[in-house]
């Protein structure tokens, strides 16, 4: 798990970091510049932050305020480290979103106990989030979460301008796979298809399982030509693959795909409908094809 320690005194930051390394499965990052520390924490999925109260440029209160603008206390715990005994300071810290605090000079046993507790809560939070957003069979987003994230992308492109494309993906003749090899083998094909999609994407792209054997891929900052290339790479990868089942069977399958680029002012639903129509055209055109949506 990723833990960040922010203290303008290097020796203190390193000392706290060394204590925390006693916890299992922990990687510690230390920062003496709170601005740099905040930038790092907002660019990563950090499991626990320990921040000093008194620092130049940005004190612990301001750090928590800015961090909480983008990271919730329920999912991203913060411990305030302070030598101040004023209860009003602690009250303000908790109101801003601190989850806990430790006194300076730091007492190792107390530090480790509080850190261990918050990391355990963080693990549980991550597990619950995955259950609520990730398809248990394929490891991609469930339909609801995919659509929620896609709505955010459409809103972002509408506000700032840019390019956004979607690919609708469907396994060809999937019913015959289930009928011939059984549903367990069909599940292996779906897992393979999900992995094939993810293997050809960037960090900012995401995949969702819309239902059955139908998937969708959202490609921020991507035009229609580039999205077509992504879809073609997935098509070729799937067509050239063999899915080995537990009973020794080898399954070959193909996918059909429809690609659409978002138009300014267009709703997510309208864009996906155009991509779905292109997917239907790919099926009608003989399958194992990629078709572009009408403008």
N, C-alpha and C positions, 0 to 999 in steps of 0.2 A: 504494500500500500504506500501511497505517496504522501509524505508529511513535509510541510514547509515551516521553518522557524525563521521569524523576522525580528531581529534585534540590532540596533545600531552599534552595539558593542560586540565586536567580532568574537572575543573570547567567551562571552556569555552565550552567543548564538551557537558556537561550536560545542560548548559544554552541554547545553540543552539537547543539541543534536546527538551527542554521544550517549546521553542518558536514554534517549528515545530509541536508539539503535538496539537496545536490549529487548525491545518488543519484537515479536516474530513477524516476519514477512513485511518489514518496513524499510523504505528507502527515504532518507532524510536529505532535504535541500535547505541550505542556510543562506539568508540574505541580510546584509546590513543596511541596504537601501530599500525602504518600504515601497517606493515607487516601482523599482525593478521587481520586488517581490510580488506586488499586486499584479503587474503585467504577466508574470509567470503563472500565477495562480489562476488568472482569468483565461489563460491560453491552454491550461491543462485541466484534467479532471482530478483535483486534489482531494485527498481523503481527510486531511486534518491540517489546520493552520494554527500555529502558536505565534501571537504577535505581541510585542512589547507595547506598553502604554505610552511611555515618554520617548519620543524620537523626533529628530529635526525634520523639517519639510512636510512630513505627514505623520501625525501621532496615531496611536492605536485606534482611537475612536474614529478618526477620519478613514483609516484603512477599513475598519469593519463596515462603516457606512457605504463606502464605494464597493466593497466586495459584496455586500448584501443587495446591492442594486441588481446584481446578476446571479448571485448564488444564494439559495435559500438556507436558513439555519436547520431545517428539517433534513436536508440532504448533505450539506457541506459544513461540518462543525468547525468552530473557532474557539480557541482558548486564549483569553487575555492574560498576559503575564505582567504583573505590576508589583511595585514596592509600596504603592500608595495604600493607606489604610482608610481613606475617606469612603464611606459607604455610598455616598452619592455618585462617586465615580463608577463603582461597581453597578449601581442601579442603571446608570446611563448606558454602560457597556451592554448589559443584558437587554435593555430596551432597543439598542441598535442592532442586536442580533448575536451577541456572544453567547456561546453555549455553556461555558464554564470559565473558571479563572484559577491561576496558581500564584502564590506569593513569591516575591523575591526577598532574599536569596532562595532559589528553587531547591526544594527538598525532593530528592530523587524518588523516594517511595510514593509520595503523593503525586508527583508528576506522572509516573508510570501508571499508577492506578487510574487517574483521570484520563490519560491518553488511551489506555487500553479500553476503558469503558466507552469512550466516544467512537473509537475505531470499530468496536463491536456493533454499536448502533449504526454506524456508517455502512458496515457490511450488510446488515439487515435491510437498510434503506435501499441499497443497490439491488439486493435480491428481489425486494417487493416491486421496485421500479421495473425490473426486467420482466417479472411476471405480468405486470400490467401493460407492457408495451411490446414485448417480443414474443413471436410465435414459437411455441415450445418445440415444434417439430423441425422447423427450418432455421431458426435463429435470426430471422429477419423481422421487421416491424409487423405487428398485426395491422389489420385494415384501418381501424380507428386511429391508431397513432400515426400511421403513414399519412393519412388524410390530414390530421392535425399539423404535422410537420410540413406537409406540402402547402397548406393554407398559409403558414408563416412565410414560406418561400415566395409564394405569389404576392403576398402583401409587401415583402421586402423589395421585390422587383418592381412592383407598382410604385413604391415610394422613391426608390433610388434609380430605377431604370436598369436595364440589363437583359440578359438572355436566360431563358429557362426552358428546359425540354423534359418531356416524359416519354418513357418507353413502356408499352404494355406488352407483357410476355405471357405466352400460353403454350404449355406442352402439347404437342400434337398427338392425337389418338391416345390420350392418357387412359381412357376407360378400358381400352384393349390391353394396356399394361396391367391394370388391376385384374382384369378378367383372366389374363393368361398366366401371370406370375403371382398374383395375390396382392393383398393390400399392404403387406409388410414390404414387398418389393417396390410397390408404388410409392411408399414413404421414402425409400432409398432414392428413388428417382427425384422426388421433390427436394430432398436434401441436396442432392447433386446439382439440381437446377439452381437452387438458392446460392450455393457456393460458387457456381459458375458465374452468376450475375455479380456477386460481391467481388470476385477475383479480378474483375475488369473495371472496377470503379475507383474513384479518388476518395479521399477522406470526407469531402463535403457531400458526396453523393449518398443516396440511401435507397434501400429496397423495402418493399412491403408485399406481404402475401394477401391478396384481396379476397381469396377464397378458392378452395379446391386447388387446381393446378395453375391458377392465374396469378401473376405477379406484376408489380409495377415498379419502375425505377425512376427516381427524380434526379435530374441533372442540373444543378444550379450553374449559372454562368456558362451555359452550353447552347450553341445554336443547333439548328436542325441537321446540318451537314455533319457536325461532330457527333451528335447523338446517333445518327445513322451509322457512323463508323463503330461506335460502341456496341450498338445492337448487332452489327454484322460480326464483330469479334466474338460476341457471346454465341451467336448462331453457329459459327464455324466450330467453336470450342465444344459446344454440345454435340453437334453432328459427328465430330471426330472422337467422341468419348465413348467409353464402355462402362456401364454401371454393373459392378459385380455384386450379386446378392449373397446372403449368408448360406443359401442352399446350393451355391455354385453356378447359378444361372448368370448369363451375361446379357444385359439389356442395352440395346441401342435405341435412341429416340431423337426427335428433332423438336425445334420450337418455331413458332410463328410470332412475329412482333410487329407492332404498330408504333410509329414515332410521330410526335407532334411537338411543335415549338409554341410557347405561350405568346399570345398577342396582347399588346397593351390594352388594359381595360377588360380583358377576358377573365371569366371566373375559372377556378380550378376545375369545376365540374364540366364546363364547356371544353376546356383543353383535353381533359381525359376522355370525354365522349368522342372527340375527333381522333384521338389516338386509338380508341377502341374500335372505331369504324375502320381505321387503317389495319388494325389487327384482323378484323373480319375479312377485309380485302385480301390479306396475306393467306388466310385460311382458304378463301374461295379461289385464290390463284395457284393453289397446289401445295400449300404448307411449306415449312422449312424456308421461309422467306421473311424479308423485312420490307414493310411498306410505309411510305410517308403519308401523313394526314393531308387532306386538302387544306389549302390556305384559308 
